[in-house]
Amino acid sequence: MDILEVFTNLSTWSVILFILGFLLVIVEMFNPGFGVPGALGIVFLIVGVIVTAETVEQGIFMGVIILAILAVMLTIVLYSASKGRLSKKLILKDATDRQSGFSGTEDMKYLLGKSGKAVTPLRPAGCADLDGVRLDVVTRGEFIDKDVPVTVIEVEGNRIVVEPAKQPENQI
């Protein structure tokens, strides 16, 4: 089979179908989303092969050529993505940090210095009642018995660290 045989059968409609098909696939590669442009592009390419090919051999040969062209286009898109030249719509510019008003967990910093009592034995993790709210807490490694007064000494995210509350010394 000669390559020229395939290209001599191209009509105006075939060329339009191939161009539209490749353009739509390129649009889908650079702006991924729902897949409508890519699916339409593939349909146009398949219809172009069906309209153009006179034999099954020509159809297979055209399919291989189209797949090779799509592979080259995908390589170019992936190279562009690795160099940061893809569409700016694909890159999230908003920051989800504390300065922008976002928080990944509930801010528990207000508990620092609060006192309560251990609801369960803390070995070193357990539950404590802090201002009427039962929360999961941990110690720095020491064991604290149930009903012992505790004070919050550190808060990191949702990790609340407590220690036994210091009892005021009796003055004589």
C-alpha positions in Angstrom: 0.0 0.0 0.0 1.3 3.4 -0.9 1.0 6.4 1.3 -0.1 8.5 -1.7 -3.1 6.3 -2.2 -4.5 7.4 1.1 -4.0 11.1 0.5 -5.3 11.0 -3.1 -8.7 9.9 -1.8 -9.1 13.0 0.4 -12.1 15.1 -0.4 -12.9 18.6 0.9 -15.3 17.0 3.5 -12.6 14.6 4.6 -10.1 17.4 5.1 -12.7 19.4 7.1 -13.5 16.4 9.3 -9.9 15.7 10.0 -9.1 19.4 10.8 -12.1 19.8 13.0 -11.4 16.5 14.7 -7.7 17.4 15.5 -8.7 20.9 16.6 -11.4 19.6 19.0 -9.0 17.0 20.5 -6.4 19.8 21.0 -9.0 21.9 22.7 -9.8 19.0 25.0 -6.1 18.5 25.8 -5.5 22.1 26.8 -8.8 22.6 28.6 -9.8 19.3 30.1 -13.2 19.1 31.5 -16.5 17.4 30.6 -15.0 15.8 27.4 -17.5 17.0 24.8 -14.8 18.6 22.5 -12.6 15.5 22.8 -15.5 13.1 22.1 -16.7 15.1 19.1 -13.1 15.3 17.8 -12.7 11.6 18.0 -16.1 11.1 16.2 -15.0 13.5 13.5 -11.7 11.7 13.0 -13.5 8.3 12.8 -16.1 9.6 10.3 -13.2 11.2 8.3 -11.5 7.8 8.1 -14.8 6.0 7.1 -15.5 8.6 4.4 -11.9 8.6 3.1 -10.7 5.0 3.2 -11.7 2.8 0.3 -10.3 -0.4 1.8 -10.0 -1.8 5.4 -6.2 -1.6 4.9 -6.4 2.1 4.2 -8.6 2.6 7.2 -6.2 0.9 9.5 -3.3 2.8 8.0 -5.1 6.1 8.5 -6.0 5.1 12.1 -2.4 4.4 12.8 -1.4 7.8 11.4 -4.0 9.5 13.4 -2.9 7.8 16.6 0.7 8.8 15.9 -0.4 12.4 15.4 -2.4 12.4 18.6 0.5 10.8 20.5 2.8 13.7 19.3 0.2 16.2 20.3 -0.2 14.7 23.7 3.5 14.7 24.2 3.6 18.4 23.4 0.8 19.1 25.8 2.5 17.1 28.6 5.8 18.9 27.9 3.9 22.3 28.1 2.3 21.2 31.4 5.7 20.3 32.9 7.1 23.7 31.9 4.1 25.6 33.3 2.8 26.8 30.0 -0.7 25.3 30.2 -3.8 27.3 30.5 -3.9 29.5 33.6 -7.4 28.2 34.3 -5.9 24.9 35.4 -3.9 26.5 38.2 -5.4 27.4 41.5 -4.3 30.9 42.5 -6.4 31.3 45.7 -4.5 30.4 48.8 -6.3 28.5 51.6 -4.3 29.9 54.4 -5.2 31.5 57.7 -4.5 35.0 56.3 -7.2 34.4 53.6 -9.7 33.3 56.3 -9.5 29.6 55.8 -8.9 27.0 58.5 -8.5 23.2 58.0 -9.8 22.5 61.5 -11.8 24.3 64.1 -9.6 26.9 65.9 -9.3 25.6 69.4 -6.7 28.3 70.6 -9.4 29.8 72.9 -9.0 26.8 75.2 -5.4 27.7 76.2 -5.4 28.2 80.0 -8.9 26.8 80.5 -9.4 24.4 83.4 -11.6 21.4 83.7 -11.5 17.8 84.9 -10.6 14.5 83.4 -13.7 12.5 82.5 -11.7 9.4 81.8 -8.3 8.3 82.9 -5.7 10.0 80.7 -3.1 7.4 79.7 -1.9 9.7 78.0 -5.0 10.2 75.9 -8.6 10.4 77.1 -11.5 12.8 77.6 -11.8 15.9 79.7 -14.7 18.2 80.5 -13.6 21.8 79.7 -16.3 24.4 80.5 -19.1 21.9 80.1 -17.7 20.5 76.8 -16.3 17.0 76.6 -13.2 16.9 74.4 -10.5 14.4 73.5 -7.3 15.5 75.1 -3.7 14.2 75.6 -1.0 14.7 78.2 2.7 15.0 77.6 3.2 11.4 78.6 2.1 11.3 82.3 -1.0 9.4 83.4 -3.8 11.4 85.1 -6.6 9.7 87.0 -10.3 10.3 86.4 -11.9 13.4 88.0 -8.5 15.1 88.5 -8.5 18.8 87.7 -6.6 19.6 84.5 -5.5 22.8 82.6 -4.9 23.2 78.9 -1.3 24.1 78.2 -1.0 23.6 74.4 -3.3 23.6 71.4 -2.2 22.5 67.9 -5.0 22.2 65.4 -7.4 19.8 67.1 -4.7 18.4 69.5 -5.3 19.6 73.0 -2.6 19.0 75.6 -3.4 19.1 79.3 -1.6 18.8 82.6 -2.8 18.4 86.1 -4.0 21.7 87.4 -1.8 23.4 90.0 -3.5 23.6 93.3 -3.1 26.9 95.1 -0.9 26.5 98.2 -2.6 27.0 101.5 -1.3 30.0 103.3 -0.9 29.8 107.1 
